[in-house]
Amino acid sequence: MGLEMKLQRVLETERLYLRSFCEEDADRVQSIVGDKRISDMVSNIPHPYPEGGALSWIRISLENFQQGKNVVYAVIAKDTNLVIGAMSFKLLPDSEAEIGYWLGVDYWGKGYCTEAAKALIAYGLNDLKLKRIMGRHLTVNPNSGNVLTKLGMKHFDSHEGECGDKFANIEFYELFANA
């Protein structure tokens, strides 16, 4: 018997598709996350972004999905069919997950992040049967906190600590399935 590949379900919103990343997305991802403004707001994207980093990240994300460690979606604008960002769940024990996301600078402030995250949250609660979804953001990025609040998440803690490759002030949020 051969290996059975799990496939991510495509999610759709009014303006977006969320689908699995593929290696052909690497150049687009590399150009988006190479912007220092993304690195400044996202905990685990270094600047400068390493050459070939996007392809490596895509491959690791696909492997981690197959191993049940995470779910990473490419956020695709329907009007252009271009990757504009990423939405993810890091899957944790006890039917819990941590949401993560980034969006290209040209797409900030247009509601895309909230729209895509709502689809991911619904997928997590309905398909993955998550009981608790957590989120966190760097305190210097209050817009990310606005997204988490719009998703119905409640702020529960603030403290300084490690967040990805940064040591910074962090805000913590959570959403319970039965809330």
C-alpha positions, 0 to 999 in steps of 0.5 A: 500500500502506498502513502495516502496524502491528506488534502486540505479542503478549499474554503471560499468567502465573498472575495477570497479563496483559501487553498493549500500552498503549492511550490509555484506560490514561492516567488509570490510569497518571497516577494510579499514577506520580504517587506520589512513591514511584514517582519515588523508585525509578524513574530516568525518572519525574519528580515531580511527574508532568506533567499529560498525561504518561501519554498522551504516554508511551503514544503515544511507547511505541507509536510506538517499538514500531512503529519497533523501538526498544522493547517496552512492556507494560501489566501487568494484574491478572487479578482486577481487570483493572486496569493495575498497572504496566509492563514494557519492553525498550529494544531495543539493537544486537546482539540486546541489550535493557535491561529496565525496569519500574515497579509501583504502590505498592499492588502492591509486595512481592507478587511481581507484578514478578518474575512479569511480568518472567519472562514478559517475559524468556521473550518476549525470549529466545524470540520476540525472540531476544535474546542479552543482557538487561541491567538496572539499578537505583538503589542506593537501591532494593534490591528492584529488585535482588532482582527482577533476581536472581530473574530469573537476572541476575548483578550485574556493576558498580556506579557513580555515573552518570546513570540516566534523569533522576537522577544516582545510584549505580547497580547493573548486571546482565546475563543471557546467552541461553546461560547 
